[in-house]
């Protein structure tokens, strides 16, 4: 397969773990430059050092909480002073809790809304302005199957991912007559630290989410992202669902046990 992204610079949010970390690791084979941002700078430093062992391209890391508008503005401004961004992967996101709406915790709601929606907007706005006159550029927003079909206890999380899908559609419309491509990647169940975060570190509850079937791995989603961005200039894959063979939607998930 031809490498259409060689020498491009890719910015990944939420790069310190899960899909973001895996994507950074997989992209080294495509000879891109990496800008990795996340809340845990120690994890980013560890990842950078690991990648540098077999990687000669530029890797920059920045501590960034996408919920903090001023911090995002300053960090993105600093990044753009040093380098040009060709591809943005809005990967930072989370789910918190599985309570029914009337039993939900408002602090959790605000964290999900601030991260999954507002954080994506804060990061995207300055980068779209930077990208819109480029010969080619790409934005990938990580959505979820939950953004298409809500499930019990998914309420606010599902709403935030539905918003991501709608924002991506709007980005495509707003970027008409430019060469900026925009994609939603909507995974189903992916075995990362996602469920452990959702259940506030309860490993047993997290393990139960993936019992009885083979879920997607971070590598599966990373591979899908790379296939979407590694396309010719004229190809814009706007929406991609990706689920385990055992899963067909949030309700149809076959567990052998």
C-alpha positions, -999 to 999 in steps of 0.1 A, spaced: 0 0 0 13 35 -9 22 57 21 2 89 16 11 103 50 48 100 50 64 132 64 30 145 76 27 157 112 0 140 133 -14 155 165 -31 129 188 -51 140 219 -54 115 248 -21 99 236 -9 87 270 -29 55 270 -54 32 252 -62 39 215 -41 71 215 -10 54 227 -14 25 203 -20 48 174 12 67 182 31 34 183 17 21 150 22 53 131 60 51 135 60 27 105 45 54 83 74 78 88 53 106 102 61 133 128 41 130 161 27 156 185 13 138 215 -8 155 241 -24 143 273 -29 149 310 -2 125 322 31 139 311 51 111 328 33 85 306 39 107 275 76 109 284 78 71 288 60 66 254 83 91 237 114 74 250 101 40 239 93 52 204 126 70 201 144 37 204 134 27 169 122 60 155 141 89 139 112 113 132 102 142 154 82 134 185 68 163 206 49 159 238 27 184 257 8 182 289 -27 192 281 -62 188 297 -86 194 268 -113 205 293 -93 237 301 -100 262 273 -71 286 282 -47 257 285 -58 244 251 -55 279 235 -20 284 248 -7 248 241 -21 248 205 -6 282 199 28 270 211 26 239 190 17 259 158 46 282 164 70 253 161 54 231 134 25 226 110 -2 200 118 -15 180 89 -36 154 108 -56 158 140 -69 128 159 -94 139 186 -91 108 207 -94 122 242 -126 111 258 -141 91 286 -172 75 301 -180 78 338 -206 56 355 -234 35 343 -262 48 365 -297 55 352 -302 92 344 -322 99 376 -294 83 397 -265 99 378 -238 121 392 -237 156 378 -200 159 383 -196 129 360 -219 144 334 -199 176 334 -166 158 330 -179 138 300 -194 169 284 -163 190 290 -140 163 276 -159 146 249 -176 177 234 -161 209 246 -125 196 246 -129 184 210 -142 218 200 -115 237 218 -88 217 201 -104 216 167 -112 253 162 -76 267 160 -64 237 141 -91 240 115 -81 276 109 -45 264 105 -55 235 82 -82 250 59 -58 264 33 -35 233 32 -32 212 1 -45 183 21 -54 178 58 -75 154 79 -94 154 112 -105 122 128 -130 124 157 -134 93 178 -171 86 183 -188 55 195 -216 30 185 -233 46 216 -236 78 197 -259 60 172 -279 39 197 -283 47 234 -284 20 260 -295 18 297 -270 38 318 -254 52 287 -275 84 288 -250 114 290 -221 94 275 -243 84 245 -254 120 242 -218 133 240 -209 108 213 -240 116 194 -228 152 196 -193 141 182 -210 125 153 -231 156 146 -201 179 150 -181 158 125 -210 161 100 -210 199 105 -172 200 101 -175 183 67 -202 208 57 -183 238 70 -151 226 52 -168 223 18 -145 238 -9 -114 230 12 -91 200 11 -97 192 48 -111 157 52 -132 148 83 -140 114 97 -159 98 125 -145 65 138 -173 49 159 -160 18 178 -180 -7 198 -166 -25 228 -128 -19 229 -107 -35 257 -85 -7 269 -85 12 302 -119 27 292 -141 6 314 -116 8 343 -120 46 342 -157 43 338 -159 22 370 -134 43 389 -107 17 390 -128 -13 398 -110 -40 377 -136 -67 384 -164 -46 369 -142 -36 340 -133 -72 333 -170 -82 332 -177 -58 304 -155 -79 281 -163 -114 294 -176 -142 271 -165 -126 238 -135 -112 220 -137 -74 221 -118 -50 198 -83 -41 209 -67 -7 207 -47 -21 178 -78 -29 158 -91 7 162 -56 21 155 -54 1 123 -88 15 112 -77 50 118 -45 45 98 -64 30 69 -88 60 69 -60 87 70 -37 69 46 -58 76 16 -53 97 -15 -61 134 -14 -94 129 -32 -107 102 -8 -127 112 23 -140 84 44 -165 103 64 -179 76 88 -167 42 99 -184 18 124 -161 -8 138 -172 -36 162 -162 -70 173 -178 -98 153 -197 -108 184 -212 -73 186 -237 -58 161 -250 -29 182 -251 -20 219 -278 -46 225 -267 -74 202 -235 -87 218 -232 -125 219 -214 -138 250 -205 -175 248 -206 -179 286 
